[in-house]
Amino acid sequence: MSIPTPQYRLQAIRAHDVYEPAEDTFLLIDAIEKDIKEIRSRNPQLVLEIGCGSGVVSTFVNQALGGNVTSMATDLNPHALDVTLETAKLNDIKIDVVRTDLFAGLENLIGKVQTTKATKTTFFSQVDVLLFNPPYVPTEEEPSSNIELTYAGGRTGRSTLDRLLPRVPELLSPRGVFYLVALHSNDIPSLLKEHSDRMTASVSMERRCGIEHLYILKFVMKEVKEMAPLAESE
């Protein structure tokens, strides 16, 4: 059964220079819907979207998982957080939002892990589903507005992504999965090899949209192979 796209107010999005749901947004949603049985079988507890924009993707994932998860979303643009909260409210779900760069400051917000010395509060190794639609367009100039921040990715289109990717293995839980939007010019083969010692990467979906060739890359922690088999989804 197809999962409906969340409701959102286009007027509010456009009024605040928030990234409007577009082809890349819906490609990410399609990839998640394709994998939703597998995602459910991982029994996710925490979903984190970095750079939430309109909040449509976070809302979709929350709904697809039956609302039985903690959803968190970050963005540098305070208006994006307002719009995300409005989108969540329109769809009768709850999303916790934080204004920050990537996930800075979240390290001590949630989760408890047992260490050899003591139990400590940490954000690391707790994220079961990580989502990121980064600014991926190659640009020569630094972004100077909220809307430019949503797409301007520096000369390689990876200036923001390259700051996050090395930290992904620290964020993901042992059963964690990371969905990333990328452009053909971002060097897909190179991205797929990133941290191949700790994560298995694959192309989940790709689509040509006008002059853009978009990809959804999927990264899964390798430790999952050493754990008990995933439960079958009903």
QUIFENWO-V549350 format. One record per backbone hydrogen bond with DSSP energy under -0.5 kcal/mol. NH is the residue of the N-H (numbers start at 1). CO is the residue of the C=O. If there is no record, write none. Layout:
NH:CO
NH:CO
This chain:
4:2
10:8
13:9
14:10
15:11
16:12
16:13
17:14
18:13
26:22
27:23
28:24
29:25
30:26
31:27
32:28
33:29
34:30
35:31
36:33
39:35
40:36
41:37
42:38
42:39
43:40
44:39
47:70
48:129
49:72
50:48
50:131
51:49
51:74
52:74
55:52
59:55
60:56
61:57
62:58
63:59
64:60
65:61
66:63
67:62
68:65
70:45
71:69
72:47
72:70
73:96
74:49
75:98
78:76
80:77
81:77
82:78
83:79
84:80
85:81
86:82
87:83
88:84
89:85
90:86
91:87
92:89
93:88
96:71
98:73
100:75
100:98
102:100
104:101
106:103
109:106
110:106
113:120
115:113
115:118
120:113
122:111
123:107
125:170
126:123
126:171
127:171
128:46
128:126
129:46
130:177
131:48
132:179
133:50
134:132
134:181
136:134
137:151
139:154
149:145
150:146
150:147
151:148
152:148
153:137
153:151
157:153
157:154
159:153
162:158
163:160
164:160
164:161
165:161
167:164
168:164
168:165
170:167
171:167
171:168
172:168
173:127
176:173
177:128
178:219
179:130
180:178
180:217
181:132
182:215
184:213
186:183
187:184
188:184
191:187
192:188
193:189
193:190
194:190
194:191
196:193
198:195
199:195
200:220
201:199
202:218
204:202
204:216
205:216
207:214
209:207
209:212
212:209
214:207
214:212
215:182
216:205
217:180
217:215
218:202
219:178
220:200
221:176
222:198
224:221
225:222
226:223
227:223
227:224
231:41
